[in-house]
Amino acid sequence: MPGQGTQQQTFQPDCLQTNGPTIIGGDVNAHNNSWDIHQPEDAEGHAIEAWAIERGLTIANSGQHTRVNPSTGGRSTPDLTLVSGDLAGGAEWETGPGLGSDHLPIYLTLPTINQRPKRKGPGGFRQQKADWEAFRRHLDAEISKWPSHDAPLHQEESRLTGAIITAAKRSIPFGNGGGGKPPFWNELCQEAVDLREGAQSRASDPDHTADDITAAREARQNATNTINREKTAYVNRQLEEMGADTDLWRTIKILDGRVPPAKPAVPIQRPPTAGQTAPTKAAVTDREKADLFCQTYAAVSRLPKRKQEDHAIKLSSRRAGKTCECGDTKEGFCSPFSRRELQHALSKLKPGKSPGPDMRVFQEGLPQGSVMAPLLWLIYCNDLDEDINTNTTRSLYADDTALLATGRSLQACADQLQPDLDQVARWLDKWKVEASPSKCVFTTFSLHAKEVNGKVVPTLTFKGDQLAHEKNPTFLGLTLDSQLTFTNHIEEVKKRMAQRRRCLTALAGRSYGSDQATLRAAYIAYIRSVADYGAALYSTHAAPSVRARLEAEQHKCARVITGCIRLTDSETLITEAGLPPLAVRGREIAAKEQERLARLPPGDPARALTERHVRPRLKHRAHEAWQRARTEARRRGEPPPDPPSEDTALPFKPCFRRVSQWMAKEAGLADLPREPLALVPEQPPWTNPAAAVTFRLSLPRATRRDDPPAVRKAAALEAIAMVNPDCTIWSDGSAKSGTRDGGGGALIQLHRENREVETLVPAGSVCSSMRAELAAMLAAFTCLLAQPGETRSRIKTCLLCTDSLSGLQLLQRGPEAQQLVLAERVWAAMNSLGEQNTAIILQWVPGHADIAGNEAADRLANRAAAECAQSETPIDLASARTAIRQRAREMQATRAHRHPHPQPTPGLQDLPRGGQVTVTQLRTGYCPLARATLHRLELTPDPLCRECGAEDTVRHLLTECPASATTRRRLWGGPLPSLDEVLSGPAGKIVDYIRRVGRSEPPLDQPPSDAPAGAST
């Protein structure tokens, strides 16, 4: 990896041994979002990151900067620390304050087996470092402030305690002994360091000037000179004071900071007291100070007796201890405590435990996560937009309110918005609501060349203050810009994904890491979810070059998941990781969101937005370039090229509305009727038909799917025999491939009349098997309700048998929990039967168990799927989303044509992490175990096999090298296998073959024998 300087860098990190516990640290002068978020990424940073991922090393950096440029004040993190997985669990990385260099010191803390527990506590007064003379002065000063009149005993005690604490804080150091300064440290050193830190802080500010940079450089040099000068002076003084009996080792320990210097003895002089004069000699030694303390204590403890004052104190003490304070009027509390003490005690009680109402104001609001908080606020602010201009679009989402105005110019928009802002301000004042100052901003969107990108900023005021203009505001988690390019938002999403990728890297060590399925699930839930939020908008609007930045971040995560090296092409990489491209993912999310919005009630603003027809204005450049390439190919007589992307077929610039409708059309949903969402239950909550409905989801005898049909049939007939119904319904549903052209059929057996009724119903062009089952149930109940009144009166018990366990579980949730209109209608039909005194029993029976009624219903369902017209049947949201997801998977599979072996290798997920990485690298064709791959990485001088001299590729390693033919024949038997046969066989056999031929480690060339130890080339 070439460095950034002029000197050629020949260091090869692959030569480093990283098998055991490893710590690697150094000034790499490379930048990557994994450790440096202050500077743009470069090629060296990508190379180091890929090498660290391949070796299973974890980046220990926390994201803080490690260097401040002395010339510009810019921050960066050129210093990198890597640790192996067995050390990464408890490693703590942090930077310390500057030591005078432009690089900050780095501290890496590693846990030990028998780590001494750290004592944590509030600390205390350090009496060894106390200034007792200052303590006496401060204490006398505090006592002199006392009032001259007498006070109760508890007040005197409080005064004395307060005076002692105040004097101690001013003269006795407080702490736990940490943070000591070097012995030479004085006020000059501290002042120089404070000036240096302040100057560096100003130089690091984004608004720094050239003078700030110069001042920081001078302050750093001044601090260094001051510290060196004071350190030299201290050492000279220590050398001058040395004598014959001086402890030399203690002096050395003091100089290097291992032992704190002894504090010089401070003499104490006792002032004169009443009847005694001050001593002529000050107390210096500990014994003299102890004697002086005893004398002082004896002097102040000999108090003269004053009978009158003592008598008054005794009376006051008796009154304080008297149990009755009402003066025998029987109006007081007559208790050992006063009214004031009682009120104080009651105020300290916890809420809900004090006698009487709690009148204190509750400042914390409602609990986080409670639905009451947003519900009450929505009710409270419901009339916020009543007096706002009808031409102004309002966006009210919880506590985020936005006003949008359109006009011929930005000034016209401002003139329209200003009265609305004044109305909102009046509403806030009226209802005592305070707006957030940091969120009260406005932004502009314009296509005019003279107004775009903030060239024209109108003036708006809110509550008397000028409203701030924000070029890139963040609204509901999306960072906007004036031209809706979403460049800034995608950059922010990329940084967040890069930061979270470090957690994924910590789980992916080659010797200890999780399997690929776990890593993929962690990536989807923790990292890709950041990109999924708002992808319906920004992914369809952003240019392909901007979206490619997020694709690059997903490729890095895919390398972490699979263990593939950086030579692997992107399409093969994400195919091996089982991930769709983010562009395809964005189209899928957009189409699903469009289908949801289209099912909202008529008149909903979101639905009106999707149905609005806007005249296209901008042409799609990628589409025009593709059309030109097709025309040129036809002119040359060549086959037309494939489109570079799926949405290249759009003739106009992609947007959310255009892309989502195109994706829905690709999924076969165009012009199909849509089933509305079940936003509000059809049945009121006080009508509960559940009392007339019984769910039986099991059989008297437990069975399994792999049991013989006769066993499952006997258990089902036993369950049916437990009921004596007047009517038995056998229902079933069917859908082609589980998603297309569904139909439901039901066989109704009327036992009282000894006759049967068959019913067929379509389930929709796009549906699921469960929806077809629900359609069959609804058709059966509807047919039963349509029978003559005499027939219905004879039905007291109705038994419905179905093999759809998921459908019964969905209905068992109750009518109020249904989100499908079809399920609500099934409950409504059962409610109608219940009102006619008909008890309904829903019994699950196993399918394909040769039960006559179930087989007849299955034949009816197949007939319905084949014969019934599907065009008029509405499509529910779940079925539409399934169709969109299947179309997205087809797009993903189409992009996987470059993978050399797209079929999965059996047993791959059963291998440990190291084996999974090895097999995955072999599947992609780029594996460090082959010398051809090492040669492309410039780690070997040639790509030739050391056994036969041929090019050592993955194919050669697995199927062609004659030196390992015996091993291949012993493992696979018969004729030698091809590469497809090897990669299609058990994954464990491939790992065993690699181990037997001695390729468990990369075949690097050994350095010359005369090379010095530790040298690398």
Buried (B, 14 or more C-beta within 10 A) or exposed (E): BEEEEEEEEEEBBBEBEBEEEBBBBEEBBBBBBBBBBBBEBBEBBBBBBBBBBBBBBBBBBEBBBBBBEBEEBBBBBBBBBBBBBEBBEEBEBBBEEBEBEBBBEBEBEBEEEEEEEEEEEEEEBEEEBBBBEBBBBBBEEBEEEEEEEEEEEEEEEEBBEEBBEBBBEBBBBEEEEEEEEBBBBBEEBEEBBEBBBEBBBBBBEEEBEEEBBBBBBEBBEBBBEBBEBBBEEBBEEBEEEEEEEEEEEEBEBBBEEEBBBEEEEBEBEBEEEEEEEEBEEBBEEEEBBEEBBEBBEEEEEEEEEEEEEEEEBEEBEEEEEEEEBEEEEEEEBEEEEEEEEEEEEEEEEEEEEBEEEEEEEEEEEBEEEEEEBEEEBEEEBEEBBEEBBEEBEBEBEEBEBBBEBEEEBBEEBBBBBBEBBEBBBEBBEEEEBEBEEEEBBBBBBBEEEEBBEBEBBBEBEBBEEEBBBBBBBBBEEBBBBBEBBBBBBBBBBBBBBBBBBBBBBBBBBBBBBBBBEBBBEBBBEBBBEBBBEBBBBBBBBBBBEBBBBBBBBBBBBBBBBBBBBBBBBBBBBBBBBBBBBBBBBBBBBBBBBBBBBBBBEEEEEEBEEBEEEEEEEEEBEBBEEBBEBBEEEEEEEEEEEEBEBBBBEBEEBBBBBBBBBBBBEBBBBEEBEBBBBBEEBEBEEEEBBBEBBBBBEEBEEEBEEEBEEEBBBBBBBEBBEEBEBBBBBBBBBBBBEBBBBBBBBBBBBBBEBEEEBBBBBBBBBBBBBBBBBBBBBBBBBBBBEEBEEEBBEBBBBBBBBBBBBEBBEBBEEEBEEBBBBBBBBBBBBBBBBBEBEBBBBBBBBBBEBEBEBBBBBBBBBBBBBEEBEBEEBBBBBBBBBBBBBBBBEEBBEEBEEEBBBEEBBEBBEEBEBBBBBBBBBBBBBBBBBBBBBBBBBEBBEBBBBEEBEBBBBBBBBBBBBEEBEEBBEEBBEEEEBEBEEBBBBBBBBBBBBBEBBEBEEBBBEEEEEEEEEEEEE
